[in-house]
Amino acid sequence: MIPLLCVIAAGLAFTILGMGYKYASVVKSRAGSYGSVFAGVACLIGLARSCFEEMSVWGDWRVWVFGASFGIGFTLSFTFFTRANKIGPVSVSWVVLNLSTLMAIALTMVFFKEPPRWVDIPIIVLFTGMIMLLNAGMRAPAKDGAKPAASPFFWPCAILAFAFNGLCLFIWKVKDNTIPTGGNGAILAVSFGLAAVLLTAFHVASGRRCHAHEPLWRKEDAIAGLITGTCAVVGNIFLLGGISLPAMVAYPISQGLPMVGGVVAMAVFFHERFNTAKTASLALSVVVLLLTIFRERIEEAFLTFVHTIM
């Protein structure tokens, strides 16, 4: 029960993370500017979390390997995703990024032999449909009715963001099968600490070259980074607490809740209107959530029913 509550809490934290991304977009923060603050804040919270762990975890080389792997993967995913948002339709890059959840599920089933259940098929189909409907509901048409042209580099950036985000999610499964208990705070501190160094270096270099007349960090960038960094690391702490659940439970709940919860939050705080596609995606999310939570009981009931009639 506790792991399930953890992934639900992770989904709620990631929902607020989406609000932070929206705020960064509203105040027109540069990705490197708030991204470096984002990673720095997350690193500090990870360090605070590690104070409740044994100090010996810092001597475990696996902590550093997992931390560095996630840090590099996160930095690349964040960089390619924000670049795709600048040169192409945000709604498309967002749906591509969220589909990386299916990549993490597939990798887990292949490498860790998590047996699929028949109920997983409708969960995957409905989860994909939920993302597509959400994408359709979020897509804003151009004022003149014309479709904005995307850069030829849009799809390479979106696909690379998809790949690295999926690998980051899968890394937590590898960590759970290698270091099942302890070290979460230390790993997150290493991960986001490395990301902070990389994003800060990139931001300073690009800022001097492209934005020499502007300050490297603004107050709005710091606020966006504080919100997103806090929510990201808290969400990952909870996700690691529930990652022992099957991938078909942990990932759809932790990654699906923020997608749909974000729609409700945007309507409340940013007054974005609901439409038919958004409403349908919310309905599908409820079905996916129930199927995911009760997947074992549903399968047992179905098999019992089939056995009875046969």
C-alpha distance (Angstrom), angle and dihedral (degrees) to the residues before:
residue distance angle dihedral
M1 . . .
I2 3.81 . .
P3 3.85 94.2 .
L4 3.81 89.3 51.1
L5 3.81 91.3 51.2
C6 3.81 88.2 48.6
V7 3.81 94.6 56.2
I8 3.82 90.4 45.8
A9 3.82 88.8 51.6
A10 3.82 88.4 48.3
G11 3.80 89.7 53.7
L12 3.80 91.0 51.5
A13 3.82 91.4 49.0
F14 3.81 90.7 49.4
T15 3.82 88.5 50.3
I16 3.80 89.8 60.4
L17 3.81 87.5 44.4
G18 3.80 87.9 60.6
M19 3.80 88.4 53.1
G20 3.80 88.1 54.1
Y21 3.80 90.4 53.0
K22 3.80 88.8 50.1
Y23 3.81 91.2 50.8
A24 3.81 90.3 50.0
S25 3.80 88.5 52.7
V26 3.82 93.0 48.1
V27 3.83 93.4 51.5
K28 3.82 90.0 41.7
S29 3.81 95.8 -122.1
R30 3.78 116.9 -176.9
A31 3.80 111.6 -117.1
G32 3.79 95.0 -124.5
S33 3.78 92.4 46.5
Y34 3.78 99.8 55.7
G35 3.81 92.5 25.8
S36 3.80 91.8 63.6
V37 3.83 90.7 49.3
F38 3.81 89.0 44.4
A39 3.81 92.4 56.0
G40 3.81 93.8 40.9
V41 3.81 93.1 53.5
A42 3.81 91.1 45.7
C43 3.82 90.0 50.9
L44 3.82 92.0 53.2
I45 3.80 92.3 49.5
G46 3.80 89.7 47.8
L47 3.82 88.9 53.0
A48 3.81 90.0 50.4
R49 3.81 89.5 50.7
S50 3.81 90.7 50.4
C51 3.84 89.7 59.4
F52 3.81 86.8 74.9
E53 3.81 91.3 55.7
E54 3.77 130.8 75.3
M55 3.79 113.1 -84.0
S56 3.80 89.5 -131.1
V57 3.82 90.6 76.6
W58 3.80 88.6 76.0
G59 3.80 88.7 64.3
D60 3.80 92.7 55.8
W61 3.81 108.6 100.7
R62 3.81 90.1 -152.4
V63 3.81 90.2 66.0
W64 3.80 89.8 58.5
V65 3.81 93.8 44.3
F66 3.81 94.0 50.6
G67 3.79 91.1 42.0
A68 3.80 93.8 50.6
S69 3.82 92.2 44.1
F70 3.80 93.6 52.1
G71 3.82 91.9 41.7
I72 3.80 93.4 54.0
G73 3.81 92.0 42.3
F74 3.79 92.3 49.2
T75 3.81 92.6 47.8
L76 3.81 92.3 51.0
S77 3.81 93.9 43.9
F78 3.81 91.9 48.1
T79 3.81 92.2 46.8
F80 3.81 96.4 47.8
F81 3.82 92.6 42.5
T82 3.81 94.4 51.9
R83 3.81 90.0 44.7
A84 3.82 90.7 51.6
N85 3.81 89.1 50.9
K86 3.80 90.4 55.6
I87 3.79 98.1 48.5
G88 3.81 101.6 35.0
P89 3.81 145.8 19.9
V90 3.80 111.0 -47.6
S91 3.81 93.0 -148.4
V92 3.82 92.0 59.0
S93 3.80 95.6 47.1
W94 3.82 89.0 47.4
V95 3.81 93.6 53.6
V96 3.83 91.8 45.5
L97 3.81 90.5 51.4
N98 3.80 92.9 49.9
L99 3.79 92.3 48.7
S100 3.82 86.4 65.5
T101 3.82 84.9 82.3
L102 3.82 86.9 75.2
M103 3.81 89.6 52.5
A104 3.82 90.9 55.2
I105 3.81 90.7 48.4
A106 3.81 92.1 50.1
L107 3.83 93.2 48.1
T108 3.80 90.9 49.8
M109 3.80 92.6 50.9
V110 3.81 91.3 48.7
F111 3.80 100.5 44.4
F112 3.80 101.4 31.0
K113 3.79 98.7 33.9
E114 3.79 95.1 -127.6
P115 3.81 101.2 175.9
P116 3.80 113.8 -123.4
R117 3.79 119.1 -132.6
W118 3.78 126.7 -144.4
V119 3.82 89.9 -113.3
D120 3.82 88.6 60.7
I121 3.81 89.9 73.3
P122 3.83 95.8 64.2
I123 3.83 89.4 40.1
I124 3.82 91.4 57.1
V125 3.81 93.1 42.9
L126 3.82 92.8 48.4
F127 3.81 92.6 42.7
T128 3.81 90.5 53.2
G129 3.79 90.7 46.0
M130 3.80 90.1 50.3
I131 3.81 90.8 54.6
M132 3.82 92.3 47.2
L133 3.81 92.7 49.3
L134 3.78 91.0 47.0
N135 3.79 89.1 50.9
A136 3.81 90.8 50.9
G137 3.79 91.4 48.5
M138 3.81 93.5 49.4
R139 3.79 96.2 46.6
A140 3.78 109.7 109.2
P141 3.82 115.6 -155.4
A142 3.77 119.5 -131.5
K143 3.81 115.4 -101.2
D144 3.80 93.0 -117.6
G145 3.79 92.4 45.8
A146 3.81 93.4 -113.4
K147 3.76 122.3 126.9
P148 3.80 112.4 -116.3
A149 3.79 113.1 -117.8
A150 3.79 115.7 -117.8
S151 3.78 123.4 -141.8
P152 3.83 116.4 -104.5
F153 3.80 85.9 -117.6
F154 3.82 92.5 59.3
W155 3.81 98.0 89.5
P156 3.83 95.7 44.8
C157 3.83 89.1 52.0
A158 3.83 93.2 45.7
I159 3.81 93.0 47.9
L160 3.81 92.7 47.2
A161 3.82 89.7 49.9
F162 3.82 87.9 50.7
A163 3.82 92.4 50.2
F164 3.80 97.4 46.7
N165 3.81 93.9 43.7
G166 3.80 90.5 50.8
L167 3.80 90.3 49.6
C168 3.81 90.8 50.0
L169 3.80 90.7 54.6
F170 3.81 90.4 46.8
I171 3.83 91.4 50.3
W172 3.81 89.2 66.4
K173 3.82 89.8 56.5
V174 3.81 90.3 50.0
K175 3.80 89.1 49.2
D176 3.82 91.3 50.6
N177 3.80 91.1 52.7
T178 3.82 92.0 46.1
I179 3.83 104.0 36.1
P180 3.82 103.6 17.0
T181 3.80 95.3 175.3
G182 3.80 133.0 34.2
G183 3.76 134.1 3.9
N184 3.81 96.8 77.3
G185 3.80 95.2 122.1
A186 3.79 93.0 45.7
I187 3.80 92.5 48.2
L188 3.81 91.8 50.1
A189 3.81 91.2 47.6
V190 3.81 91.0 52.6
S191 3.81 91.8 43.5
F192 3.77 98.3 51.5
G193 3.80 93.2 33.7
L194 3.80 90.0 60.0
A195 3.81 90.5 43.4
A196 3.82 90.0 51.4
V197 3.81 91.2 53.3
L198 3.82 93.2 47.5
L199 3.81 95.8 44.3
T200 3.81 92.8 45.0
A201 3.80 92.1 50.7
F202 3.81 90.9 48.0
H203 3.80 92.3 46.5
V204 3.80 94.9 49.0
A205 3.81 91.9 47.3
S206 3.82 94.8 46.8
G207 3.80 92.6 40.3
R208 3.77 93.2 56.4
R209 3.78 90.8 47.3
C210 3.82 101.6 42.2
H211 3.81 107.6 17.4
A212 3.79 104.6 33.2
H213 3.83 92.0 143.8
E214 3.83 94.1 55.0
P215 3.83 130.1 71.3
L216 3.79 113.5 -101.5
W217 3.81 91.5 -126.8
R218 3.79 129.2 26.4
K219 3.80 129.3 -166.7
E220 3.81 90.3 -108.2
D221 3.82 90.7 52.9
A222 3.81 90.5 53.0
I223 3.82 91.9 50.2
A224 3.83 92.1 48.6
G225 3.81 90.5 47.6
L226 3.80 92.3 48.2
I227 3.81 92.5 52.0
T228 3.80 96.7 43.5
G229 3.81 95.5 40.8
T230 3.79 93.6 50.4
C231 3.80 94.0 47.0
A232 3.81 93.9 43.7
V233 3.80 95.8 53.4
V234 3.83 94.0 40.6
G235 3.80 89.2 49.9
N236 3.80 91.4 50.1
I237 3.82 91.7 47.6
F238 3.80 89.5 55.8
L239 3.82 92.3 41.8
L240 3.81 90.2 54.3
G241 3.79 88.0 49.7
G242 3.80 90.3 58.0
I243 3.79 101.7 30.9
S244 3.81 90.4 104.0
L245 3.81 86.8 76.7
P246 3.82 116.9 94.5
A247 3.80 112.6 -79.4
M248 3.82 89.8 -116.7
V249 3.81 87.9 62.9
A250 3.81 104.9 33.9
Y251 3.81 99.0 47.1
P252 3.84 103.6 41.8
I253 3.82 91.3 48.2
S254 3.81 98.4 43.2
Q255 3.81 94.2 41.2
G256 3.81 99.4 31.6
L257 3.80 98.0 52.3
P258 3.82 94.7 59.9
M259 3.79 92.3 49.2
V260 3.78 93.6 56.6
G261 3.79 97.2 27.2
G262 3.78 86.7 55.2
V263 3.82 90.4 59.8
V264 3.81 90.6 56.1
A265 3.81 92.1 44.0
M266 3.82 92.1 49.7
A267 3.80 90.0 51.6
V268 3.81 91.9 50.4
F269 3.81 100.8 41.4
F270 3.81 104.2 24.6
H271 3.83 98.1 28.6
E272 3.80 94.3 -124.6
R273 3.79 110.1 168.3
F274 3.78 125.6 -117.3
N275 3.77 118.6 -124.9
T276 3.79 135.8 -178.6
A277 3.82 94.8 -86.5
K278 3.82 93.5 49.4
T279 3.81 91.5 47.8
A280 3.80 91.2 49.6
S281 3.82 90.8 49.3
L282 3.82 89.6 52.9
A283 3.81 90.7 51.6
L284 3.81 91.3 49.1
S285 3.80 90.6 48.5
V286 3.80 90.8 58.5
V287 3.80 90.4 51.0
V288 3.83 92.0 47.3
L289 3.80 91.3 48.1
L290 3.80 93.2 51.1
L291 3.81 93.4 44.8
T292 3.81 90.5 49.0
I293 3.80 96.6 47.9
F294 3.79 94.8 44.6
R295 3.81 98.7 32.1
E296 3.83 94.7 121.8
R297 3.79 94.1 47.3
I298 3.80 91.7 45.9
E299 3.80 91.7 51.8
E300 3.81 92.7 46.5
A301 3.81 91.0 49.5
F302 3.81 91.1 48.0
L303 3.81 93.4 48.9
T304 3.80 90.5 47.1
F305 3.80 90.0 51.1
V306 3.81 92.3 48.8
H307 3.81 91.0 47.8
T308 3.81 90.3 50.2
I309 3.80 96.4 51.4
M310 3.80 92.3 44.1
